[in-house]
Amino acid sequence: MKKIVIAPDSFKGSMSAMEVCDAVEKGIRAVLPTAAIVKVPMADGGEGTVETLVKATNGKIVKINVLDPLGNEVESKFGILGDGRTAVIEMALASGLTMVPLEKRNPLVTTTYGTGQLIKGALDYGCREFIIGIGGSATNDGGVGMAQALGVKFLDKNGQEIGFGGGSLRDLEHIDLGSIDPRIKESNFKVACDVDNPLCGPKGASYVFGPQKGATPEMVKILDENLLHLAEVINRDVGVKVENEPGAGAAGGLGAGLMAFCNARLKRGVELVIEATGLEEKIKGADLVITGEGQMDFQTAHGKTPYGVAQVAKKYNIPVVALVGSIGSGVDILYEKGIDAVFSITQGPMSLEECMKNGNLLLEKTAGNIMRLLSIW
């Protein structure tokens, strides 16, 4: 009996990772009905990570109200994995750029407070292990809002709490950790971060990511200076140096905030998902691994899901096939990175809308065709 592991990412805007797994399984079973199929929906720490990990581990979704980047109350959610102890959080579900209308995007005022509320909510549920994805932020506050939600006080020269947003950091005079949630010290925080930008400077949070969040050139300069000031106060009052740490500039400095106030460790997103899903153990003894994503190109080799899956499979010399919606430039480099073959699921000239609408059927047919080929080899 053949053992086949299906471990894809979602096809963004079309199918969740689990839906991809189901479609591929259907195609395989049409040709190999007795195959032992193991489905492991994957993610890389970005959009969809909560849903993917919850489904992969038979966990649950918890919905709570939090403040969005502009301070308005909204419904958000976090996941609790099947172990009942690990929380998975996407900061974009509380502090994300898509939550802010284009005309209101202003990193001088947007806050990560809602992300801190998600952490606090998970602590209330008894979680002490955390996986936090920090992509897609609308913020540039160095994680101060997040820390405020967890009880840290950021005080001005009059002993008053500073306001929300990266613009208020210039008023910071002192950080008081006396009221921080004591459960933070009992917890372990792993952060899915696929960038290595420092907090400040030309490659820092403000200059690289600020403009896409609505920052003008003048605002970028202010934000960068304010983050440098924050780093100096953190070093003095908290005893943690964050300014030049790789990844500190991720999510407008939330990487730095999580390091400073939650003692977080930053890792590649796909590595955290591989650990959480137990992918390596599930892959052992497989005859074939099938992975995939919506579009595959040279960027996939920089830590996206198919690359991470292939690296695990290659430890055990298991062949890897990738099914993708479209094949972009530079995909050949992946043949040196553990992926043995890449197949587009499109059939003839098709519009993007057609492909997305019929993704399940296209995946099913392509998977079946691949099985037919392999069965006659």
C-alpha positions as CSV (number, residue, x, y, z in Angstrom):
1,M,0.0,0.0,0.0
2,K,1.4,3.4,-1.0
3,K,1.6,6.1,1.7
4,I,1.1,9.6,0.3
5,V,1.4,12.8,2.5
6,I,-0.5,15.9,1.2
7,A,0.9,19.0,2.8
8,P,0.0,22.2,0.9
9,D,-0.6,25.8,1.7
10,S,-3.9,27.5,0.9
11,F,-4.5,28.8,-2.6
12,K,-5.2,32.4,-1.5
13,G,-8.6,33.7,-2.3
14,S,-9.7,30.3,-3.7
15,M,-9.2,27.3,-1.3
16,S,-8.1,26.8,2.3
17,A,-5.2,24.4,2.9
18,M,-7.7,21.7,4.0
19,E,-9.8,22.2,0.9
20,V,-6.7,21.7,-1.2
21,C,-5.9,18.5,0.8
22,D,-9.4,17.2,0.2
23,A,-9.4,17.9,-3.6
24,V,-6.0,16.2,-4.0
25,E,-7.1,13.2,-2.0
26,K,-10.1,12.8,-4.2
27,G,-7.9,12.8,-7.3
28,I,-5.5,10.2,-5.8
29,R,-8.3,7.9,-4.7
30,A,-9.8,7.8,-8.2
31,V,-6.6,6.1,-9.3
32,L,-5.3,4.5,-6.1
33,P,-8.3,3.8,-3.9
34,T,-6.4,1.9,-1.2
35,A,-3.6,4.4,-0.8
36,A,-2.8,5.4,2.8
37,I,-3.3,9.2,2.6
38,V,-2.1,11.6,5.4
39,K,-3.5,15.1,5.1
40,V,-1.5,17.9,6.8
41,P,-2.8,21.4,5.9
42,M,0.1,23.8,6.1
43,A,0.8,27.6,6.3
44,D,3.8,29.8,6.6
45,G,2.7,32.1,9.5
46,G,0.8,34.5,7.3
47,E,-2.9,34.7,6.4
48,G,-4.8,31.6,7.2
49,T,-2.3,30.2,9.8
50,V,-4.9,30.2,12.6
51,E,-7.5,28.3,10.6
52,T,-4.9,25.9,9.2
53,L,-3.3,24.9,12.5
54,V,-6.6,24.6,14.3
55,K,-7.9,22.2,11.6
56,A,-4.6,20.3,11.4
57,T,-4.5,19.7,15.2
58,N,-8.3,19.3,15.9
59,G,-8.2,22.5,17.9
60,K,-10.8,25.3,18.2
61,I,-11.4,28.9,17.3
62,V,-12.2,31.5,20.1
63,K,-13.8,34.7,19.1
64,I,-13.4,37.9,21.3
65,N,-13.8,41.6,20.9
66,V,-10.7,43.7,20.5
67,L,-9.6,47.2,19.4
68,D,-8.7,47.5,15.8
69,P,-5.7,49.6,14.6
70,L,-7.8,52.8,14.9
71,G,-9.1,51.9,18.4
72,N,-12.6,50.8,17.3
73,E,-14.0,47.7,18.9
74,V,-14.3,44.7,16.5
75,E,-14.7,41.0,16.6
76,S,-11.5,39.0,16.2
77,K,-10.3,35.5,16.9
78,F,-7.5,33.3,17.9
79,G,-6.9,29.5,17.8
80,I,-6.2,27.0,20.4
81,L,-4.4,23.9,19.1
82,G,-5.5,20.4,19.9
83,D,-3.1,20.2,22.9
84,G,-5.4,22.7,24.6
85,R,-2.3,24.7,25.7
86,T,-1.0,26.4,22.6
87,A,-2.5,29.5,21.2
88,V,-2.0,30.6,17.6
89,I,-2.6,34.2,16.8
90,E,-2.5,36.3,13.6
91,M,-1.8,39.9,14.5
92,A,-3.4,40.9,11.2
93,L,-6.8,39.8,12.6
94,A,-6.6,42.6,15.2
95,S,-4.0,45.1,13.9
96,G,-3.9,44.4,10.2
97,L,-3.6,46.8,7.3
98,T,-6.8,45.4,5.6
99,M,-8.8,46.5,8.6
100,V,-8.0,50.2,7.9
101,P,-9.6,52.0,4.9
102,L,-7.1,53.5,2.5
103,E,-8.0,57.0,3.4
104,K,-7.5,56.4,7.1
105,R,-4.1,54.6,7.0
106,N,-1.7,56.5,9.3
107,P,1.0,54.7,11.3
108,L,1.3,57.8,13.5
109,V,-1.9,56.7,15.2
110,T,-2.5,53.0,14.5
111,T,-2.0,50.6,17.4
112,T,-1.2,47.0,18.1
113,Y,-3.4,47.1,21.3
114,G,-5.8,44.5,19.8
115,T,-3.0,42.0,19.3
116,G,-2.2,42.3,23.0
117,Q,-5.9,41.7,23.8
118,L,-5.7,38.5,21.7
119,I,-2.7,37.4,23.8
120,K,-4.5,38.2,27.0
121,G,-7.6,36.4,25.8
122,A,-5.5,33.3,25.1
123,L,-3.9,33.6,28.6
124,D,-7.4,33.6,30.1
125,Y,-8.1,30.3,28.3
126,G,-5.1,28.8,30.0
127,C,-2.7,28.9,27.0
128,R,1.0,29.2,27.9
129,E,2.5,28.4,24.5
130,F,2.1,30.9,21.8
131,I,2.6,31.0,18.0
132,I,2.2,34.5,16.7
133,G,2.1,35.4,13.0
134,I,3.0,39.1,12.6
135,G,2.6,39.7,8.9
136,G,0.2,42.3,7.3
137,S,0.4,45.0,10.0
138,A,-1.1,48.5,9.8
139,T,1.1,49.7,12.6
140,N,4.5,51.2,13.4
141,D,4.3,51.5,17.2
142,G,7.1,49.1,18.2
143,G,4.6,46.8,19.8
144,V,3.8,49.4,22.5
145,G,0.0,49.0,22.1
146,M,0.4,45.2,22.4
147,A,2.3,45.7,25.6
148,Q,-0.1,48.2,27.0
149,A,-2.9,45.7,26.6
150,L,-0.8,43.3,28.8
151,G,-0.4,45.8,31.6
152,V,2.9,47.6,30.7
153,K,2.8,51.3,31.4
154,F,4.5,53.7,29.0
155,L,4.6,57.0,30.8
156,D,5.3,60.6,29.7
157,K,7.2,63.3,31.7
158,N,4.1,63.9,33.8
159,G,3.6,60.2,34.6
160,Q,0.7,59.9,32.3
161,E,0.1,57.0,29.8
162,I,1.2,58.0,26.3
163,G,-1.4,57.7,23.5
164,F,-1.7,55.1,20.8
165,G,0.4,55.0,17.6
166,G,4.0,55.5,16.5
167,G,3.6,59.3,16.8
168,S,3.1,59.1,20.5
169,L,6.4,57.3,21.2
170,R,8.3,60.7,21.2
171,D,6.5,61.5,24.5
172,L,7.8,58.3,26.2
173,E,10.0,59.0,29.3
174,H,9.7,55.8,31.3
175,I,8.5,52.2,31.0
176,D,6.9,50.6,34.1
177,L,6.7,46.8,34.2
178,G,5.1,46.7,37.6
179,S,1.6,45.8,36.3
180,I,2.5,43.5,33.4
181,D,0.4,40.3,33.4
182,P,2.4,37.9,35.5
183,R,1.3,35.0,33.2
184,I,3.6,36.3,30.5
185,K,6.6,35.0,32.5
186,E,5.0,31.6,32.6
187,S,4.6,31.5,28.9
188,N,6.7,30.7,25.8
189,F,6.3,32.9,22.7
190,K,7.4,31.9,19.2
191,V,6.9,34.5,16.5
192,A,6.5,33.6,12.8
193,C,8.7,36.2,11.1
194,D,10.2,35.9,7.6
195,V,12.0,39.2,7.5
196,D,15.2,40.2,9.2
197,N,14.9,44.0,9.1
198,P,16.3,45.8,12.2
199,L,14.1,48.2,14.1
200,C,15.5,51.5,12.9
201,G,17.5,53.0,10.0
202,P,17.2,52.7,6.2
203,K,16.4,49.0,6.4
204,G,14.2,49.4,9.5
205,A,10.5,49.2,10.1
206,S,9.6,52.8,9.2
207,Y,11.6,53.3,6.0
208,V,10.9,49.9,4.5
209,F,7.3,49.2,5.5
210,G,6.0,52.6,6.6
211,P,5.0,53.9,3.2
212,Q,2.7,50.9,2.5
213,K,0.9,51.7,5.7
214,G,0.2,55.3,4.7
215,A,3.4,57.1,5.9
216,T,4.6,60.1,3.9
217,P,8.4,60.7,3.7
218,E,8.1,63.3,6.5
219,M,6.2,60.7,8.7
220,V,8.7,58.0,8.0
221,K,11.5,60.2,9.4
222,I,9.4,60.9,12.6
223,L,8.5,57.3,13.0
224,D,12.1,56.1,12.7
225,E,13.3,58.6,15.2
226,N,10.5,57.6,17.6
227,L,11.4,53.9,17.3
228,L,15.0,54.7,18.0
229,H,13.9,56.6,21.1
230,L,11.7,53.6,22.2
231,A,14.7,51.3,21.7
232,E,16.8,53.5,24.0
233,V,14.1,53.6,26.7
234,I,13.6,49.8,26.5
235,N,17.4,49.2,26.8
236,R,17.5,51.5,29.9
237,D,14.3,50.4,31.7
238,V,13.8,46.8,30.5
239,G,17.4,45.8,30.0
240,V,16.8,44.4,26.5
241,K,18.6,45.6,23.4
242,V,16.3,45.5,20.4
243,E,17.5,48.1,18.0
244,N,19.7,46.0,15.8
245,E,18.1,42.5,16.3
246,P,17.2,40.8,13.1
247,G,13.4,40.8,12.7
248,A,12.9,43.6,15.3
249,G,11.5,45.8,12.6
250,A,8.9,43.3,11.5
251,A,5.3,44.5,11.7
252,G,6.3,48.0,12.5
253,G,8.5,47.0,15.4
254,L,6.1,44.5,16.9
255,G,9.0,42.0,16.6
256,A,11.0,44.2,18.9
257,G,8.1,44.6,21.3
258,L,7.5,40.9,21.6
259,M,11.2,40.3,22.2
260,A,11.4,43.0,24.9
261,F,8.1,42.3,26.8
262,C,7.4,38.6,26.1
263,N,10.9,37.3,25.7
264,A,9.8,36.0,22.3
265,R,11.9,34.0,19.8
266,L,11.6,34.8,16.1
267,K,11.6,31.9,13.7
268,R,10.5,31.3,10.1
269,G,6.8,30.8,9.9
270,V,6.9,27.6,8.0
271,E,9.3,26.1,10.6
272,L,6.8,26.9,13.4
273,V,4.0,25.3,11.4
274,I,6.0,22.2,10.7
275,E,6.7,21.8,14.5
276,A,3.0,22.5,15.4
277,T,1.6,20.0,12.9
278,G,4.1,17.3,13.6
279,L,4.8,17.1,9.9
280,E,8.2,15.4,10.2
281,E,6.8,12.4,12.1
282,K,3.9,12.1,9.7
283,I,6.1,12.2,6.6
284,K,8.3,9.3,7.8
285,G,7.7,6.2,5.7
286,A,5.9,8.0,2.9
287,D,6.4,7.1,-0.8
288,L,5.4,10.5,-2.0
289,V,4.8,14.0,-0.7
290,I,2.4,16.4,-2.5
291,T,2.6,20.1,-1.6
292,G,1.5,23.3,-3.3
293,E,0.4,26.9,-3.2
294,G,-1.5,29.4,-5.4
295,Q,1.5,30.7,-7.2
296,M,5.0,29.3,-7.2
297,D,8.1,31.3,-8.2
298,F,11.6,32.1,-7.1
299,Q,10.2,33.6,-3.8
300,T,9.0,30.2,-2.7
301,A,12.6,29.2,-2.0
302,H,12.8,32.0,0.6
303,G,10.9,30.0,3.2
304,K,7.4,29.6,1.9
305,T,5.4,26.4,2.6
306,P,6.4,24.2,-0.3
307,Y,10.0,24.9,0.3
308,G,9.7,24.0,4.0
309,V,7.8,20.8,3.3
310,A,10.4,19.7,0.7
311,Q,13.2,20.3,3.2
312,V,11.6,17.8,5.6
313,A,10.9,15.3,2.9
314,K,14.4,15.4,1.6
315,K,15.7,14.3,5.1
316,Y,14.1,10.9,4.3
317,N,14.8,10.9,0.5
318,I,11.0,11.1,-0.3
319,P,10.1,12.6,-3.7
320,V,8.1,15.8,-3.6
321,V,5.5,17.0,-6.2
322,A,4.1,20.5,-6.1
323,L,0.7,21.5,-7.5
324,V,0.2,25.2,-8.1
325,G,-2.3,27.6,-9.6
326,S,0.4,29.3,-11.7
327,I,4.1,29.0,-12.3
328,G,6.1,32.2,-12.1
329,S,9.6,33.2,-12.9
330,G,12.6,31.5,-11.4
331,V,10.8,28.4,-10.4
332,D,13.6,26.2,-11.6
333,I,15.7,27.0,-8.5
334,L,13.3,24.8,-6.5
335,Y,14.5,21.7,-8.3
336,E,17.7,22.3,-6.3
337,K,15.8,22.8,-3.1
338,G,14.0,19.5,-2.8
339,I,11.0,19.8,-5.1
340,D,11.2,17.2,-7.8
341,A,8.3,18.3,-10.1
342,V,6.0,21.3,-10.4
343,F,2.6,21.1,-12.1
344,S,0.2,23.9,-12.9
345,I,-3.5,22.8,-12.4
346,T,-4.8,25.1,-15.2
347,Q,-6.1,23.4,-18.3
348,G,-5.7,25.4,-21.4
349,P,-6.2,29.2,-21.6
350,M,-8.2,30.2,-18.5
351,S,-8.9,33.4,-16.7
352,L,-7.8,33.9,-13.1
353,E,-11.5,34.0,-12.1
354,E,-12.1,30.6,-13.8
355,C,-9.1,29.0,-12.1
356,M,-10.2,30.3,-8.7
357,K,-13.8,29.3,-9.2
358,N,-12.9,25.7,-10.3
359,G,-9.8,25.2,-8.2
360,N,-11.1,22.1,-6.5
361,L,-11.9,20.3,-9.7
362,L,-8.7,21.3,-11.3
363,L,-6.7,20.1,-8.4
364,E,-8.6,16.8,-8.3
365,K,-8.0,16.2,-12.1
366,T,-4.3,17.1,-11.9
367,A,-3.6,14.9,-8.9
368,G,-5.4,12.0,-10.7
369,N,-3.3,12.5,-13.8
370,I,-0.1,12.5,-11.8
371,M,-1.1,9.3,-10.1
372,R,-1.8,7.7,-13.5
373,L,1.6,8.7,-14.7
374,L,3.4,7.3,-11.6
375,S,1.4,4.1,-11.7
376,I,2.7,3.2,-15.1
377,W,6.3,4.3,-14.5
